[in-house]
């Protein structure tokens, strides 16, 4: 049975109310290097194109009713990449903030940075703080950029907070840890997308994505556009989300 893209059926508010559109989407933006290599260009050009794609994608998801978008920009393992590529990425972040911050602020985008900031330069930290400050009151969509982030790091840093605060072991439960994760300000992702053809989570939002619907696409990130967004949302709208429970009226065999 075929299904029309969800964006052609109901307006964003109605789709959100009907559960057809995820409130929170997480994306592993994979494929920049391969995109550049296919065009006989250095990897940096793929990353630059990837930034442009991200800006378009934020507005595209917002137009479809998504309230939170969290993207994996730089993992804690990416420091192992060649130093010139890492240096180029750091410079690209600063250029992107300078080039796009005003537009995103005017478009109603709230920017949050999640991850370990201790390893990046003071200049980059100041740029992030500035971006967060001037967009703090925007409410159209929240863009969380995971930079120097890892899912395991996220769990460890929450546990360290418990130890530092002297929290009793019996008080440390899932709810407590969730309140101290890097994405504590947002609901857990409903939809987890990875571009580039790989089918793994790569240490991204391991805690938060426990019940996320997964969508993998061969599309390289710089080519990710409206058609791919609608395909992901259409697939999500057809999922049966049970969060470990059972369907209404479903009979569970005895002994299970």
N, C-alpha and C positions, 0 to 999 in steps of 0.2 A: 504493500500500500504506500503510495507516495504522499508526501506532506509538503505543503507550500512553506516557504521560509516564514518564521514566526513574525518577522517584521511586516508581512503583508496582511496579517489577519486582524490585529488589534493595535490601538495606540499604546505607547510605552507604559503609561500608568496602568491601563487595563491589563496588559500582559503581565506586569509585575504582580498585580493583585491576584491574577489567575495562576501564578507560579510558573508561567511559561518562560520567564526571563530570570536568570540567576541574579541575585542581589550582589554577589561578589564573584568576580572572575580572577583567577590567577593564571599567569602565562609565563612559560619558559620560552624566551625569545631565542630560538636556536636557528642557526643556518647562515649567519652573517658572513662567516669566512668562506663557506662554500659558494654563496651567492657571488662574492667578489672573485673567487677563483674561476668560476664559470665564465667570467668576463675578463679574465687575465689581468686582474687588478690586485693590488695589495689588500690584505685583510682589513686594513683600516677603512678602506672605502665601503666595505660591507657594513662595518660598525656605524659609519656615518649615515649610510642609507637606513640602517636599523633605527637610528634616532628619529629620522624623519617619519618612518613608519609608525613608531610609537606615538608621536604627536597626533597623527591622523587616527590611530586606533583608539586613543583616549576619547576623542570626540565621537567616534563611531559607536563605541560602547555606551557612552553617555546618551546619545540620541536614541538608543534602543532600550533605555531604562535601567542600565546597570549602574549601581550606586558606588561600588568599590572595584578598582582594578589594581592588582598587585603584580608587578613584573620582576623577573629575575634578571638583573642587569650585570652583576658581577658576584660570583660565588667566592667563598673563602678558599676554594681550591684554585681559583683562576690566577692567583699569584704565581703559580708554577709555569704560566705561559712565558714566552720570550719577553725579556725586559722591555724591548722597544714597543711591543704590542701593549703591555700593561701601561707604559708611560703614555702611549697614544690614547688609550682609553681614558686615563685620568684627565688628559688635556681635552678630550672630546666632551667629557661631562661638563667641564667649565664653559666650553664654547656653547654647548646645548643650553645651559642655564641662561647664559647671556642672550642667546638668540631667541629662545622660545618662552622664557619665563613670563614676560609681559603678556604674550598672547594667551598662554594657559591661564594666567590669572584673570584676564578679561573674559575667558570662556567659562569661568566658574569652577575651575579645577583646583581642588585642594591637594597639595603635595606633601607627602610624608616620606622620609627616608628611614629604612629599617636595616639594621646590621651593625657590625662592630666598627665604630668610627675611629677607633684608636690608631689604626694602621694607615689612615689617609692623611694627607697634608692639612695643615691648618687653613690654607687657602681654600681647599675643597670643603672642609667642614664649615667655614664661614659662608660659602656659597649655598650649601645645603640649608643652613640655619636661616639665611635670608629668604630662600625660596619657601621654606615652611612658614616663616613669619608673615610674609605678604599675601599668602594664600590661605591663612589659617581660618578665615571666616567664610570661605567659599563652600558651597554645599551641593553643587550640581553632580560632581563625582569626585571621589578621593582616589588619587593616584599614589600608590605606595611603591617606591623603588627600592628593591632589595639589593644592597651594594655591600660587598664584603660580608655576605650573609651565608649561613648554612643552617639547615634544619636541626642538626645535632648541636651546633653552637647555641641555637635558640633555647633548646631544652636545658643545656648546661648553664647558660647565664641565668635562667629562671631559678634553677636549683641553687646556684650561688647566692642569689638574692635571699632565698629562704634561709640559708646558712648565716649570711651576714646579718640578717634581721633577727636571728635567734628564734625562728619559728619552730615550734615543737613538731616532731615527726608526724604525729597524728593529725596535725592541722594541714599538712601538705597533701592536698588531694588534686584531682584534675581541675576543679574550679579555681583553686588557688594558683596553680601553675599557669592556667590559661590567662589569668589576670596579669601575669607578669611576663608573658611572651611579647615578642616584638610587635605583634599585630593585635594586641589586646584592645585596641580602639575600634576594631572592625569585626564583623561576624566572620565565621569560618568560611572559606571559599566554597561556593556551590559547584563551580565548574573550574576544572584544572585543564588548561590547554598547553600542549607542547607542539611547537612547529619543528620543521626540519627532518621529520621522519624517524627520530629516535623515540623509543617507547619505554622511558624510565623517568623517574622523578628527580634524579640527580641532587638529592639532599635539599630539596626546596619545600618548605612548609610541611615538613613531615608530620608534625603534631596537628596543625590546623587542617590539613587535607585528608584527615582520616576517613571522612565520608563524602569527599568531593567526587563528583562525576568526572571521569577522565575522557579527554578527547585529544587524539593524536592526529597530526596531519603531515603529509609529505612536503607541504608548502614551506619554502624557506622564509624566514622572518621578514626580510625586506620586501617580499612579494605578498605578505599577508594583508588582505584588504576586505572589502565589503562581502564578497562572495564567500570567503573563508569564515568570516565572522557569522554570517547568516547560517552557514552549514553547521558550525559549532552550536549555535543557539537552537537550531532546529533539532539537532541530535539531543541536546539537553532537554528540550521540551517533551521529548518522547520517553525519557528515562523514568523508571519507576523507583522513586527514592523512598527507601524504607528505614534507613539508618539502623540496620540490624534487626528491625522488627519484621512483621509479616503483613501481607495485604489484608485488608478487611475481608472477612468471610473465608480466608484461606484456612484449610484444614491442616493441622500439623500432626504428622503420624506419631502415634504413641512411642515413647522411648527415645525421642529425639530432643 
